[in-house]
Amino acid sequence: MQFKTKLDAAWAYPTKLFVVNVSEWRYMKPVVKRAKCCHCEICSLYCPTGCIEDMGNYFGVDLDHCKGCGLCAKTCPVHAIKMVMEV
């Protein structure tokens, strides 16, 4: 099984998680400040849907599969992720 991150977690099987587009359910979405991201991957570890993607020098969010729970923003040590209202 191929994981989206280098770290395996027993629950993080993207082929099973990415079946339903959950973007219509959320009212808040994460916005990543690319320059502020320290590339520590903590946000990716805490994401329950596994929608955090490594973009090279920062981590981005797959908004089609993000539920808007805000765990990524709460766990980011440098506050590079901010939750904003979905428009």
matplotlib code that plots the C-alpha trace (Angstrom):
import matplotlib.pyplot as plt

x = [0.0, 1.4, 1.0, 0.8, 3.4, 6.6, 5.2, 2.8, -0.1, -2.5, -5.5, -4.0, -5.0, -5.6, -7.3, -10.0, -10.1, -10.3, -13.6, -16.0, -15.5, -16.1, -15.4, -19.1, -19.4, -17.0, -17.5, -13.9, -10.9, -7.1, -4.9, -1.1, 1.4, 4.1, 6.9, 6.2, 6.0, 9.0, 8.3, 8.1, 5.2, 3.3, 0.1, 0.2, 0.5, -2.5, -4.8, -7.6, -8.3, -4.6, -5.2, -2.0, 0.4, 4.2, 4.7, 8.5, 9.4, 5.9, 2.9, -0.4, -3.9, -6.1, -9.3, -11.4, -10.9, -10.4, -13.2, -12.2, -11.6, -8.7, -6.3, -3.6, -3.8, -3.9, -0.9, 1.3, 4.2, 4.9, 1.3, 1.7, -1.9, -4.9, -8.5, -10.7, -14.4, -15.4, -17.0]
y = [0.0, 3.4, 6.1, 9.9, 10.5, 8.8, 7.9, 5.0, 5.0, 2.1, 4.2, 6.2, 4.3, 7.0, 4.6, 4.0, 7.5, 9.3, 7.7, 10.6, 14.2, 15.8, 19.4, 20.3, 19.5, 22.0, 25.6, 26.4, 25.6, 25.7, 28.2, 27.5, 30.4, 28.8, 31.0, 30.3, 26.4, 24.8, 21.4, 19.5, 17.3, 17.5, 18.7, 15.6, 13.3, 14.7, 15.0, 12.4, 12.2, 12.2, 15.2, 17.0, 16.7, 17.4, 20.1, 20.2, 23.0, 23.3, 21.1, 21.8, 20.7, 18.6, 20.7, 18.1, 15.7, 18.2, 18.1, 21.4, 20.0, 22.4, 19.9, 20.9, 24.5, 23.6, 21.3, 23.5, 24.7, 27.8, 28.8, 28.5, 27.2, 29.4, 28.3, 30.7, 30.7, 28.8, 31.2]
z = [0.0, -1.0, 1.6, 1.0, 3.7, 4.5, 7.9, 8.2, 10.5, 11.0, 10.1, 7.2, 4.1, 1.5, -1.0, 1.7, 3.0, -0.3, -1.5, -0.7, -1.4, 2.0, 1.0, 0.9, 4.7, 6.1, 6.9, 7.8, 5.6, 6.3, 4.6, 4.7, 4.9, 2.7, 3.9, 7.5, 7.2, 8.8, 7.0, 10.3, 9.1, 12.5, 10.7, 8.5, 11.5, 13.2, 10.1, 10.5, 6.7, 5.5, 3.2, 4.0, 1.1, 0.9, -1.7, -1.5, 0.9, 2.6, 3.3, 1.4, 1.9, -0.5, -0.1, -1.8, 1.1, 4.0, 6.6, 8.2, 11.6, 12.3, 13.9, 11.4, 12.5, 16.2, 16.1, 13.8, 16.0, 14.0, 13.3, 9.5, 9.1, 9.7, 9.6, 7.6, 6.8, 3.6, 1.1]

ax = plt.figure().add_subplot(projection="3d")
ax.plot(x, y, z, "-o")
ax.set_aspect("equal")
plt.show()
